[in-house]
Amino acid sequence: MRRLFATLLLAAAVALPAFAAPSDLKPLEADYTARYMGMEGAGHISLAPSGGQWTYTLRISSSLATLSQSTTFDEKDGHWRPLSGTDAAAVLIKKSNKNAQYDWAKGEATWSGDVKPDRAGPVKLQPGDLDAMLLNLAIARDVNAGKPLHYRMVDDGRAKDLTYTVVGKEAINIGGKSKQATKVSRTDGRRETVLWIVDGLPVPARILQRKDGADEIDLQIKSMP
C-alpha cells in the first residue's frame, strides 16, 4: 500500500517556498470519501505537530479493508526528513504490519515487520529523501509553489527517482463548491497515480490510483478544512 503514496498519498502541503519548514504547516483534519477495489468507504487525513516534529496520517476503512499509513518527520537544513513510518492493512482475513526507521545520524533507512529480507534495508539516505507519505506533502507544496516535481523516494526497502507531470487543470467539487485543481500524474509500469491539487489546500483534493487501467483506490476530500 505504500505505493499508493508514492504519488500521493497519496500523502499534503502549502503554497510555500521550495522547502517549507514544518513550522509553516498548520494542524489539519480532513475527511474523504473512499473507493477501494470497487467498495465504498471513508478516509481521514490528519497532520499534527509534536514538539519539533509532525505526524501525517491516512486511514481508509470499508467493508472490505482497513488501511492505515503514518509518517513522522522533521525539518533539517531546509528539507523535510522522514523519521519513522507505519503501514498497516487488513484486507478480509489477511493482515500486514510494516515499520520504517530513518536514522539520519547513521545515514540509513531500515524496515521491519511483514517485509521480505531483500526489502529490510539498510538503504543509504541522501539529503532531500522522502518517504511515500511525505512525498504527497511535497507534491502539493511544490505544485502550489510552481516548483519542479522531481523527487527521490526511499520507501519499502528501496530508493527510486520519481517525476510527476502536470497534465492540466480540472474543476473538482469540494463540499458542494467547484474548485479549480491542477492535475498531476505519474505512470510506473502497470500503475498510474493521479492527484488533484487545489491552491491553498494543504492536502491533495483527490488521489486516484489505477492498475492495468482500472481504478484501484480513489480518495476525494469532502470539504475544505
Secondary structure, 3 states (H helix, E strand, C coil): CHHHHCCCCCCCCCCCCCCCCHHHCCCEEEEEEEEECCEEEEEEEEEEEECCEEEEEEEEEECCEEEEEEEEEEEECCEEEEEEEEEEEEECCEEEEEEEEEECCCCEEEEEECCCHHHCCCEECCCCCECHHHHHHHHHHHHHHCCCCEEEEEECCEEEEEECEEEEEEEEEECCEEEEEEEEEEEECCEEEEEEEECCCCCCCEEEEEECCEEEEEEEECCCC
